Amino acid sequence: MRKLRVGLVGCGRISVVYEKALAGLKDMAELICVMDILPDRSQELAARTGAKQVLTYEEVLDEHLDVIHLATPHHVHAKQAIDALNAGINVLTEKPMAISLADADQMIETAAQTGMKLGVIFQNRYGDTAQKMKQMIEKGELGQVVGARSFLTWIRPESYYQCPWKGKWDTEGGGVLIDQAIHSLDLVQWLVGSDVEWIHGHCDRRVRTTIEVEDIAEAVIRFKNGCMYSLYACNYYVSNEPIEIQIYGENGKLTLRGNTLVIELKGQEQVVIASSAVKDHPGQDYWGNNHRRQIQDFYRSVLEDKPVYIDGSEGRKALAMVLGVYASSRKGLPIYLA
């Protein structure tokens, strides 16, 4: 099997996760080049990995790559992805895929027109406990899914927002919702397995008053299958507590707290499944261990020319929900999604 030629664009906080993941996938891919607008960061990563340091995105596109990983600021994902796709390079971008649906749609359209593959990182779907939940729901063990909820209480101190593009609507695209809780939104909509009918939400900036974007968001989201989803997220808590996601069905409920799944079905004893995975990357605990699984899956899609599991259309779903909450909050009214 041939090895993919891979480039990493963006050598900030999350790059350590890619470094570790790619080191474990050397049978599938070779990291050819790294690039960051801050040359010191790409130079350090190049020194550690043996990859070539390039100084501009245009140079990256000239490296005859098979795959580009985008770990760059949110507002440049769309242009960088579209340029790469048009250059004949497959793209796996960090979430959110864009900060507007128009940009997301252009990315999806470009991938279709060029025949290249576009993937969006939502690594939490690949977790063992999340996969167990999905299997149980699809098998009908929960019966009709009628409710869902998610709670995220994390901390992002003032120092986090010293990054020039963070905390601004035109570059980050939002705050706690688009940057942190988007993973919860993605997991819930994936588990529920239905399109959204309407969203009624509210966002505010209560503690981090030096930023433009929200530090708290709450919403009720109704899916077309009748499921009602209650969402809460803030990033001004005192610590990064485990995220809790619950799916409630006619026959019981599934509660995921961090990596521990509690299964409560009517007439059966409670079952607790604790993930056996241990942290295997040098980054933050809340990033989880599943980047490698998603990257490996994307590489297989490229090598075997198979559909991408979390492609642009899948990545768009959580973005549409995030932007729907923002729109509802601005208008003070429910927003109906097409």
BALOBA-1460 file (C-alpha; in Angstrom, 3 decimals):
// residues 338
<rec num="1" residu="m" x="0.000" y="0.000" z="0.000"/>
<rec num="2" residu="r" x="1.370" y="3.391" z="-0.962"/>
<rec num="3" residu="k" x="1.947" y="6.024" z="1.681"/>
<rec num="4" residu="l" x="0.032" y="9.279" z="1.589"/>
<rec num="5" residu="r" x="1.964" y="12.524" z="1.422"/>
<rec num="6" residu="v" x="0.563" y="14.714" z="4.190"/>
<rec num="7" residu="g" x="0.903" y="18.347" z="5.236"/>
<rec num="8" residu="l" x="-0.118" y="20.040" z="8.494"/>
<rec num="9" residu="v" x="-1.145" y="23.677" z="8.381"/>
<rec num="10" residu="g" x="-1.370" y="25.280" z="11.815"/>
<rec num="11" residu="c" x="1.146" y="24.398" z="14.528"/>
<rec num="12" residu="g" x="-0.641" y="25.777" z="17.580"/>
<rec num="13" residu="r" x="-2.090" y="24.053" z="20.661"/>
<rec num="14" residu="i" x="-3.797" y="21.180" z="18.842"/>
<rec num="15" residu="s" x="-0.770" y="20.330" z="16.679"/>
<rec num="16" residu="v" x="0.667" y="18.063" z="19.378"/>
<rec num="17" residu="v" x="-2.332" y="15.774" z="18.900"/>
<rec num="18" residu="y" x="-1.643" y="15.552" z="15.168"/>
<rec num="19" residu="e" x="2.047" y="14.980" z="15.812"/>
<rec num="20" residu="k" x="1.255" y="12.014" z="18.058"/>
<rec num="21" residu="a" x="-1.442" y="10.621" z="15.763"/>
<rec num="22" residu="l" x="0.707" y="10.807" z="12.638"/>
<rec num="23" residu="a" x="3.618" y="9.195" z="14.448"/>
<rec num="24" residu="g" x="1.376" y="6.176" z="14.961"/>
<rec num="25" residu="l" x="0.233" y="6.076" z="11.341"/>
<rec num="26" residu="k" x="3.587" y="5.941" z="9.579"/>
<rec num="27" residu="d" x="2.502" y="2.824" z="7.708"/>
<rec num="28" residu="m" x="-0.185" y="4.910" z="5.988"/>
<rec num="29" residu="a" x="1.237" y="8.393" z="5.674"/>
<rec num="30" residu="e" x="4.367" y="10.518" z="5.761"/>
<rec num="31" residu="l" x="4.344" y="14.032" z="7.147"/>
<rec num="32" residu="i" x="6.008" y="15.977" z="4.349"/>
<rec num="33" residu="c" x="5.656" y="19.573" z="5.487"/>
<rec num="34" residu="v" x="4.369" y="21.837" z="8.249"/>
<rec num="35" residu="m" x="3.388" y="25.488" z="8.071"/>
<rec num="36" residu="d" x="2.278" y="28.219" z="10.477"/>
<rec num="37" residu="i" x="2.034" y="31.981" z="10.191"/>
<rec num="38" residu="l" x="4.392" y="32.053" z="13.201"/>
<rec num="39" residu="p" x="7.575" y="30.482" z="11.782"/>
<rec num="40" residu="d" x="9.006" y="29.615" z="15.194"/>
<rec num="41" residu="r" x="6.150" y="27.195" z="15.816"/>
<rec num="42" residu="s" x="6.472" y="25.395" z="12.499"/>
<rec num="43" residu="q" x="10.249" y="25.317" z="12.883"/>
<rec num="44" residu="e" x="9.934" y="23.548" z="16.242"/>
<rec num="45" residu="l" x="7.467" y="21.005" z="14.879"/>
<rec num="46" residu="a" x="9.605" y="20.401" z="11.801"/>
<rec num="47" residu="a" x="12.628" y="19.772" z="14.016"/>
<rec num="48" residu="r" x="10.723" y="17.223" z="16.099"/>
<rec num="49" residu="t" x="9.135" y="15.362" z="13.196"/>
<rec num="50" residu="g" x="11.669" y="15.635" z="10.402"/>
<rec num="51" residu="a" x="9.106" y="17.306" z="8.171"/>
<rec num="52" residu="k" x="9.978" y="20.244" z="5.940"/>
<rec num="53" residu="q" x="9.151" y="23.703" z="7.208"/>
<rec num="54" residu="v" x="7.400" y="25.874" z="4.629"/>
<rec num="55" residu="l" x="6.550" y="29.501" z="5.213"/>
<rec num="56" residu="t" x="3.436" y="30.125" z="3.093"/>
<rec num="57" residu="y" x="0.257" y="28.270" z="2.264"/>
<rec num="58" residu="e" x="1.063" y="28.593" z="-1.422"/>
<rec num="59" residu="e" x="4.238" y="26.591" z="-0.805"/>
<rec num="60" residu="v" x="2.198" y="23.903" z="0.946"/>
<rec num="61" residu="l" x="0.022" y="23.543" z="-2.152"/>
<rec num="62" residu="d" x="3.157" y="23.012" z="-4.247"/>
<rec num="63" residu="e" x="4.400" y="20.026" z="-2.199"/>
<rec num="64" residu="h" x="2.474" y="17.389" z="-4.230"/>
<rec num="65" residu="l" x="0.437" y="16.335" z="-1.192"/>
<rec num="66" residu="d" x="-2.373" y="13.826" z="-0.960"/>
<rec num="67" residu="v" x="-3.877" y="15.259" z="2.239"/>
<rec num="68" residu="i" x="-3.776" y="18.601" z="4.022"/>
<rec num="69" residu="h" x="-4.749" y="18.846" z="7.697"/>
<rec num="70" residu="l" x="-6.132" y="22.261" z="8.607"/>
<rec num="71" residu="a" x="-5.602" y="23.226" z="12.255"/>
<rec num="72" residu="t" x="-5.866" y="26.937" z="11.577"/>
<rec num="73" residu="p" x="-8.137" y="29.775" z="12.794"/>
<rec num="74" residu="h" x="-11.812" y="29.187" z="12.071"/>
<rec num="75" residu="h" x="-12.283" y="32.028" z="9.595"/>
<rec num="76" residu="v" x="-9.634" y="30.747" z="7.175"/>
<rec num="77" residu="h" x="-10.802" y="27.114" z="7.017"/>
<rec num="78" residu="a" x="-13.081" y="27.693" z="4.037"/>
<rec num="79" residu="k" x="-10.600" y="29.501" z="1.786"/>
<rec num="80" residu="q" x="-7.742" y="27.171" z="2.640"/>
<rec num="81" residu="a" x="-9.890" y="24.083" z="2.079"/>
<rec num="82" residu="i" x="-11.259" y="25.339" z="-1.226"/>
<rec num="83" residu="d" x="-7.771" y="26.249" z="-2.482"/>
<rec num="84" residu="a" x="-6.471" y="22.796" z="-1.545"/>
<rec num="85" residu="l" x="-9.411" y="20.949" z="-3.100"/>
<rec num="86" residu="n" x="-8.983" y="22.925" z="-6.315"/>
<rec num="87" residu="a" x="-5.295" y="21.987" z="-6.260"/>
<rec num="88" residu="g" x="-6.229" y="18.302" z="-6.183"/>
<rec num="89" residu="i" x="-5.538" y="17.751" z="-2.481"/>
<rec num="90" residu="n" x="-7.865" y="16.026" z="-0.026"/>
<rec num="91" residu="v" x="-8.685" y="18.037" z="3.106"/>
<rec num="92" residu="l" x="-9.348" y="17.101" z="6.715"/>
<rec num="93" residu="t" x="-10.174" y="20.253" z="8.639"/>
<rec num="94" residu="e" x="-10.652" y="20.923" z="12.307"/>
<rec num="95" residu="k" x="-14.104" y="21.988" z="13.436"/>
<rec num="96" residu="p" x="-15.909" y="24.196" z="12.715"/>
<rec num="97" residu="m" x="-15.544" y="23.660" z="8.994"/>
<rec num="98" residu="a" x="-16.394" y="27.344" z="8.464"/>
<rec num="99" residu="i" x="-18.082" y="30.208" z="10.286"/>
<rec num="100" residu="s" x="-20.926" y="30.608" z="7.795"/>
<rec num="101" residu="l" x="-23.192" y="28.160" z="6.009"/>
<rec num="102" residu="a" x="-22.431" y="29.857" z="2.691"/>
<rec num="103" residu="d" x="-18.734" y="29.045" z="3.107"/>
<rec num="104" residu="a" x="-19.523" y="25.507" z="4.261"/>
<rec num="105" residu="d" x="-21.708" y="24.950" z="1.209"/>
<rec num="106" residu="q" x="-18.978" y="26.239" z="-1.093"/>
<rec num="107" residu="m" x="-16.529" y="23.793" z="0.477"/>
<rec num="108" residu="i" x="-18.950" y="20.909" z="-0.050"/>
<rec num="109" residu="e" x="-19.638" y="21.982" z="-3.632"/>
<rec num="110" residu="t" x="-15.930" y="22.299" z="-4.422"/>
<rec num="111" residu="a" x="-15.235" y="18.810" z="-3.065"/>
<rec num="112" residu="a" x="-18.006" y="17.424" z="-5.267"/>
<rec num="113" residu="q" x="-16.795" y="19.293" z="-8.353"/>
<rec num="114" residu="t" x="-13.152" y="18.307" z="-7.949"/>
<rec num="115" residu="g" x="-13.761" y="14.727" z="-6.831"/>
<rec num="116" residu="m" x="-11.512" y="15.296" z="-3.822"/>
<rec num="117" residu="k" x="-12.420" y="14.260" z="-0.297"/>
<rec num="118" residu="l" x="-13.410" y="16.682" z="2.458"/>
<rec num="119" residu="g" x="-13.578" y="15.632" z="6.099"/>
<rec num="120" residu="v" x="-14.372" y="17.525" z="9.301"/>
<rec num="121" residu="i" x="-12.898" y="16.617" z="12.673"/>
<rec num="122" residu="f" x="-15.516" y="15.493" z="15.185"/>
<rec num="123" residu="q" x="-13.358" y="12.887" z="16.855"/>
<rec num="124" residu="n" x="-15.725" y="12.186" z="19.749"/>
<rec num="125" residu="r" x="-17.958" y="10.092" z="17.488"/>
<rec num="126" residu="y" x="-15.127" y="7.570" z="17.357"/>
<rec num="127" residu="g" x="-15.046" y="6.950" z="21.108"/>
<rec num="128" residu="d" x="-15.921" y="3.439" z="22.286"/>
<rec num="129" residu="t" x="-18.739" y="4.624" z="24.548"/>
<rec num="130" residu="a" x="-20.218" y="6.935" z="21.899"/>
<rec num="131" residu="q" x="-20.140" y="4.072" z="19.392"/>
<rec num="132" residu="k" x="-21.896" y="1.835" z="21.945"/>
<rec num="133" residu="m" x="-24.654" y="4.437" z="22.358"/>
<rec num="134" residu="k" x="-25.130" y="4.717" z="18.603"/>
<rec num="135" residu="q" x="-25.334" y="0.941" z="18.200"/>
<rec num="136" residu="m" x="-27.943" y="0.603" z="20.953"/>
<rec num="137" residu="i" x="-30.087" y="3.388" z="19.514"/>
<rec num="138" residu="e" x="-29.906" y="2.004" z="15.985"/>
<rec num="139" residu="k" x="-30.847" y="-1.460" z="17.242"/>
<rec num="140" residu="g" x="-33.950" y="0.016" z="18.871"/>
<rec num="141" residu="e" x="-32.939" y="-0.908" z="22.410"/>
<rec num="142" residu="l" x="-33.990" y="2.533" z="23.646"/>
<rec num="143" residu="g" x="-37.209" y="2.572" z="21.658"/>
<rec num="144" residu="q" x="-38.302" y="5.938" z="20.312"/>
<rec num="145" residu="v" x="-35.820" y="8.648" z="21.325"/>
<rec num="146" residu="v" x="-37.831" y="11.403" z="22.996"/>
<rec num="147" residu="g" x="-35.290" y="13.584" z="24.752"/>
<rec num="148" residu="a" x="-31.653" y="14.605" z="24.965"/>
<rec num="149" residu="r" x="-29.549" y="16.947" z="27.014"/>
<rec num="150" residu="s" x="-25.938" y="18.095" z="27.195"/>
<rec num="151" residu="f" x="-24.002" y="20.022" z="29.820"/>
<rec num="152" residu="l" x="-20.604" y="21.623" z="29.312"/>
<rec num="153" residu="t" x="-18.972" y="23.626" z="32.112"/>
<rec num="154" residu="w" x="-15.377" y="24.439" z="31.235"/>
<rec num="155" residu="i" x="-12.909" y="27.220" z="31.895"/>
<rec num="156" residu="r" x="-11.241" y="29.436" z="29.328"/>
<rec num="157" residu="p" x="-9.278" y="32.084" z="31.257"/>
<rec num="158" residu="e" x="-8.507" y="35.548" z="30.007"/>
<rec num="159" residu="s" x="-5.113" y="34.296" z="28.836"/>
<rec num="160" residu="y" x="-6.854" y="31.946" z="26.392"/>
<rec num="161" residu="y" x="-8.248" y="34.969" z="24.590"/>
<rec num="162" residu="q" x="-4.861" y="36.637" z="24.189"/>
<rec num="163" residu="c" x="-4.693" y="34.733" z="20.895"/>
<rec num="164" residu="p" x="-5.368" y="37.412" z="18.241"/>
<rec num="165" residu="w" x="-8.263" y="35.607" z="16.505"/>
<rec num="166" residu="k" x="-10.017" y="34.250" z="19.586"/>
<rec num="167" residu="g" x="-13.011" y="36.000" z="21.132"/>
<rec num="168" residu="k" x="-14.052" y="37.820" z="17.934"/>
<rec num="169" residu="w" x="-17.118" y="37.231" z="15.804"/>
<rec num="170" residu="d" x="-15.386" y="37.771" z="12.463"/>
<rec num="171" residu="t" x="-12.505" y="35.368" z="13.142"/>
<rec num="172" residu="e" x="-13.607" y="32.810" z="15.747"/>
<rec num="173" residu="g" x="-17.238" y="32.962" z="14.639"/>
<rec num="174" residu="g" x="-18.542" y="32.779" z="18.197"/>
<rec num="175" residu="g" x="-17.498" y="31.647" z="21.637"/>
<rec num="176" residu="v" x="-18.251" y="28.662" z="23.832"/>
<rec num="177" residu="l" x="-20.830" y="27.309" z="21.419"/>
<rec num="178" residu="i" x="-18.827" y="27.211" z="18.176"/>
<rec num="179" residu="d" x="-15.503" y="26.436" z="19.812"/>
<rec num="180" residu="q" x="-16.261" y="24.005" z="22.632"/>
<rec num="181" residu="a" x="-19.915" y="22.881" z="22.746"/>
<rec num="182" residu="i" x="-20.074" y="22.191" z="19.009"/>
<rec num="183" residu="h" x="-18.782" y="18.710" z="19.852"/>
<rec num="184" residu="s" x="-21.803" y="18.118" z="22.099"/>
<rec num="185" residu="l" x="-24.162" y="19.340" z="19.403"/>
<rec num="186" residu="d" x="-22.552" y="17.031" z="16.884"/>
<rec num="187" residu="l" x="-22.759" y="13.987" z="19.142"/>
<rec num="188" residu="v" x="-26.391" y="14.607" z="20.078"/>
<rec num="189" residu="q" x="-27.633" y="15.142" z="16.518"/>
<rec num="190" residu="w" x="-25.671" y="12.076" z="15.370"/>
<rec num="191" residu="l" x="-27.086" y="9.929" z="18.162"/>
<rec num="192" residu="v" x="-30.652" y="11.189" z="17.750"/>
<rec num="193" residu="g" x="-30.417" y="10.527" z="14.015"/>
<rec num="194" residu="s" x="-32.859" y="13.184" z="12.893"/>
<rec num="195" residu="d" x="-32.781" y="16.576" z="11.216"/>
<rec num="196" residu="v" x="-33.521" y="19.686" z="13.274"/>
<rec num="197" residu="e" x="-36.962" y="21.270" z="13.025"/>
<rec num="198" residu="w" x="-36.489" y="24.397" z="15.146"/>
<rec num="199" residu="i" x="-34.133" y="26.035" z="17.653"/>
<rec num="200" residu="h" x="-34.899" y="28.495" z="20.437"/>
<rec num="201" residu="g" x="-31.750" y="29.660" z="22.183"/>
<rec num="202" residu="h" x="-30.035" y="32.429" z="24.091"/>
<rec num="203" residu="c" x="-26.385" y="33.452" z="24.304"/>
<rec num="204" residu="d" x="-24.730" y="35.984" z="26.576"/>
<rec num="205" residu="r" x="-21.396" y="37.353" z="27.724"/>
<rec num="206" residu="r" x="-21.501" y="37.390" z="31.512"/>
<rec num="207" residu="v" x="-17.973" y="36.960" z="32.830"/>
<rec num="208" residu="r" x="-15.434" y="37.331" z="30.003"/>
<rec num="209" residu="t" x="-16.388" y="40.937" z="29.300"/>
<rec num="210" residu="t" x="-13.173" y="41.698" z="27.386"/>
<rec num="211" residu="i" x="-14.277" y="39.499" z="24.459"/>
<rec num="212" residu="e" x="-16.971" y="40.038" z="21.830"/>
<rec num="213" residu="v" x="-18.447" y="36.541" z="21.805"/>
<rec num="214" residu="e" x="-20.593" y="34.534" z="24.209"/>
<rec num="215" residu="d" x="-19.303" y="32.743" z="27.287"/>
<rec num="216" residu="i" x="-22.650" y="31.063" z="27.995"/>
<rec num="217" residu="a" x="-25.300" y="29.529" z="25.750"/>
<rec num="218" residu="e" x="-28.516" y="27.598" z="26.329"/>
<rec num="219" residu="a" x="-31.114" y="26.315" z="23.920"/>
<rec num="220" residu="v" x="-33.970" y="23.948" z="23.304"/>
<rec num="221" residu="i" x="-33.701" y="22.176" z="19.965"/>
<rec num="222" residu="r" x="-36.540" y="20.142" z="18.503"/>
<rec num="223" residu="f" x="-35.718" y="17.417" z="16.028"/>
<rec num="224" residu="k" x="-38.119" y="16.341" z="13.304"/>
<rec num="225" residu="n" x="-38.580" y="12.952" z="14.983"/>
<rec num="226" residu="g" x="-40.037" y="14.753" z="18.017"/>
<rec num="227" residu="c" x="-36.978" y="14.567" z="20.267"/>
<rec num="228" residu="m" x="-36.477" y="17.644" z="22.470"/>
<rec num="229" residu="y" x="-32.852" y="18.528" z="23.204"/>
<rec num="230" residu="s" x="-31.822" y="20.803" z="26.092"/>
<rec num="231" residu="l" x="-28.375" y="22.373" z="25.706"/>
<rec num="232" residu="y" x="-26.291" y="24.245" z="28.266"/>
<rec num="233" residu="a" x="-22.697" y="25.414" z="27.895"/>
<rec num="234" residu="c" x="-20.421" y="27.922" z="29.610"/>
<rec num="235" residu="n" x="-16.662" y="28.415" z="29.644"/>
<rec num="236" residu="y" x="-16.261" y="30.535" z="32.768"/>
<rec num="237" residu="y" x="-16.491" y="27.692" z="35.312"/>
<rec num="238" residu="v" x="-13.608" y="27.040" z="37.723"/>
<rec num="239" residu="s" x="-12.418" y="23.860" z="35.968"/>
<rec num="240" residu="n" x="-12.898" y="21.711" z="32.885"/>
<rec num="241" residu="e" x="-15.477" y="19.235" z="34.151"/>
<rec num="242" residu="p" x="-16.455" y="16.112" z="32.159"/>
<rec num="243" residu="i" x="-19.140" y="16.795" z="29.562"/>
<rec num="244" residu="e" x="-22.451" y="15.055" z="30.202"/>
<rec num="245" residu="i" x="-24.698" y="13.889" z="27.373"/>
<rec num="246" residu="q" x="-27.934" y="12.009" z="27.929"/>
<rec num="247" residu="i" x="-30.226" y="10.352" z="25.417"/>
<rec num="248" residu="y" x="-33.683" y="9.428" z="26.731"/>
<rec num="249" residu="g" x="-35.906" y="6.852" z="25.045"/>
<rec num="250" residu="e" x="-39.180" y="5.101" z="25.671"/>
<rec num="251" residu="n" x="-37.321" y="2.094" z="27.113"/>
<rec num="252" residu="g" x="-34.698" y="3.879" z="29.198"/>
<rec num="253" residu="k" x="-31.791" y="6.262" z="29.016"/>
<rec num="254" residu="l" x="-28.091" y="6.434" z="28.178"/>
<rec num="255" residu="t" x="-25.904" y="8.882" z="30.087"/>
<rec num="256" residu="l" x="-22.364" y="9.632" z="28.985"/>
<rec num="257" residu="r" x="-20.215" y="11.559" z="31.459"/>
<rec num="258" residu="g" x="-16.738" y="12.020" z="30.149"/>
<rec num="259" residu="n" x="-15.822" y="8.554" z="28.895"/>
<rec num="260" residu="t" x="-18.116" y="6.648" z="31.266"/>
<rec num="261" residu="l" x="-21.450" y="5.383" z="29.952"/>
<rec num="262" residu="v" x="-24.356" y="4.499" z="32.242"/>
<rec num="263" residu="i" x="-27.048" y="2.320" z="30.650"/>
<rec num="264" residu="e" x="-30.455" y="2.272" z="32.349"/>
<rec num="265" residu="l" x="-33.116" y="0.226" z="30.549"/>
<rec num="266" residu="k" x="-36.544" y="-0.585" z="31.950"/>
<rec num="267" residu="g" x="-36.649" y="-3.932" z="33.701"/>
<rec num="268" residu="q" x="-32.870" y="-4.383" z="33.575"/>
<rec num="269" residu="e" x="-30.029" y="-3.758" z="35.990"/>
<rec num="270" residu="q" x="-27.970" y="-0.629" z="35.506"/>
<rec num="271" residu="v" x="-24.811" y="-1.162" z="33.477"/>
<rec num="272" residu="v" x="-21.751" y="1.069" z="33.756"/>
<rec num="273" residu="i" x="-19.145" y="1.002" z="31.002"/>
<rec num="274" residu="a" x="-15.939" y="2.879" z="31.717"/>
<rec num="275" residu="s" x="-13.707" y="3.425" z="28.715"/>
<rec num="276" residu="s" x="-10.427" y="1.569" z="29.050"/>
<rec num="277" residu="a" x="-8.641" y="4.167" z="26.943"/>
<rec num="278" residu="v" x="-5.787" y="6.009" z="28.608"/>
<rec num="279" residu="k" x="-4.502" y="9.373" z="27.550"/>
<rec num="280" residu="d" x="-1.956" y="8.817" z="24.799"/>
<rec num="281" residu="h" x="-1.257" y="12.362" z="23.665"/>
<rec num="282" residu="p" x="0.557" y="15.333" z="25.256"/>
<rec num="283" residu="g" x="-2.384" y="17.737" z="24.818"/>
<rec num="284" residu="q" x="-5.396" y="18.587" z="26.940"/>
<rec num="285" residu="d" x="-7.397" y="15.745" z="28.499"/>
<rec num="286" residu="y" x="-10.648" y="17.025" z="27.010"/>
<rec num="287" residu="w" x="-9.327" y="16.566" z="23.462"/>
<rec num="288" residu="g" x="-9.612" y="12.811" z="23.981"/>
<rec num="289" residu="n" x="-7.768" y="10.033" z="22.171"/>
<rec num="290" residu="n" x="-9.828" y="9.747" z="19.033"/>
<rec num="291" residu="h" x="-8.113" y="12.084" z="16.580"/>
<rec num="292" residu="r" x="-5.949" y="9.174" z="15.497"/>
<rec num="293" residu="r" x="-8.998" y="6.997" z="14.808"/>
<rec num="294" residu="q" x="-10.644" y="9.649" z="12.676"/>
<rec num="295" residu="i" x="-7.427" y="10.489" z="10.819"/>
<rec num="296" residu="q" x="-6.812" y="6.813" z="10.130"/>
<rec num="297" residu="d" x="-10.384" y="6.412" z="8.873"/>
<rec num="298" residu="f" x="-9.961" y="9.425" z="6.574"/>
<rec num="299" residu="y" x="-6.719" y="8.021" z="5.193"/>
<rec num="300" residu="r" x="-8.485" y="4.745" z="4.428"/>
<rec num="301" residu="s" x="-11.174" y="6.670" z="2.562"/>
<rec num="302" residu="v" x="-8.496" y="8.309" z="0.426"/>
<rec num="303" residu="l" x="-6.449" y="5.168" z="-0.174"/>
<rec num="304" residu="e" x="-9.459" y="2.957" z="-0.923"/>
<rec num="305" residu="d" x="-11.553" y="5.691" z="-2.572"/>
<rec num="306" residu="k" x="-14.454" y="5.178" z="-0.173"/>
<rec num="307" residu="p" x="-16.926" y="7.743" z="1.199"/>
<rec num="308" residu="v" x="-15.720" y="9.837" z="4.132"/>
<rec num="309" residu="y" x="-17.556" y="9.008" z="7.365"/>
<rec num="310" residu="i" x="-17.715" y="12.606" z="8.625"/>
<rec num="311" residu="d" x="-17.680" y="14.522" z="5.355"/>
<rec num="312" residu="g" x="-18.598" y="18.119" z="4.633"/>
<rec num="313" residu="s" x="-22.336" y="17.460" z="4.746"/>
<rec num="314" residu="e" x="-21.986" y="15.804" z="8.153"/>
<rec num="315" residu="g" x="-19.758" y="18.600" z="9.426"/>
<rec num="316" residu="r" x="-22.322" y="21.164" z="8.276"/>
<rec num="317" residu="k" x="-25.033" y="19.798" z="10.580"/>
<rec num="318" residu="a" x="-23.482" y="20.913" z="13.858"/>
<rec num="319" residu="l" x="-22.477" y="24.250" z="12.313"/>
<rec num="320" residu="a" x="-26.080" y="24.866" z="11.243"/>
<rec num="321" residu="m" x="-27.232" y="24.165" z="14.797"/>
<rec num="322" residu="v" x="-24.662" y="26.545" z="16.278"/>
<rec num="323" residu="l" x="-25.589" y="29.329" z="13.865"/>
<rec num="324" residu="g" x="-29.276" y="28.627" z="14.516"/>
<rec num="325" residu="v" x="-28.768" y="29.241" z="18.241"/>
<rec num="326" residu="y" x="-26.963" y="32.504" z="17.459"/>
<rec num="327" residu="a" x="-29.738" y="33.634" z="15.117"/>
<rec num="328" residu="s" x="-32.442" y="32.737" z="17.626"/>
<rec num="329" residu="s" x="-30.618" y="34.608" z="20.381"/>
<rec num="330" residu="r" x="-30.299" y="37.731" z="18.245"/>
<rec num="331" residu="k" x="-33.976" y="37.683" z="17.265"/>
<rec num="332" residu="g" x="-35.394" y="36.405" z="20.539"/>
<rec num="333" residu="l" x="-37.496" y="33.928" z="18.552"/>
<rec num="334" residu="p" x="-37.384" y="30.275" z="17.484"/>
<rec num="335" residu="i" x="-35.513" y="29.610" z="14.243"/>
<rec num="336" residu="y" x="-36.828" y="26.995" z="11.843"/>
<rec num="337" residu="l" x="-34.207" y="25.177" z="9.814"/>
<rec num="338" residu="a" x="-34.899" y="24.229" z="6.216"/>
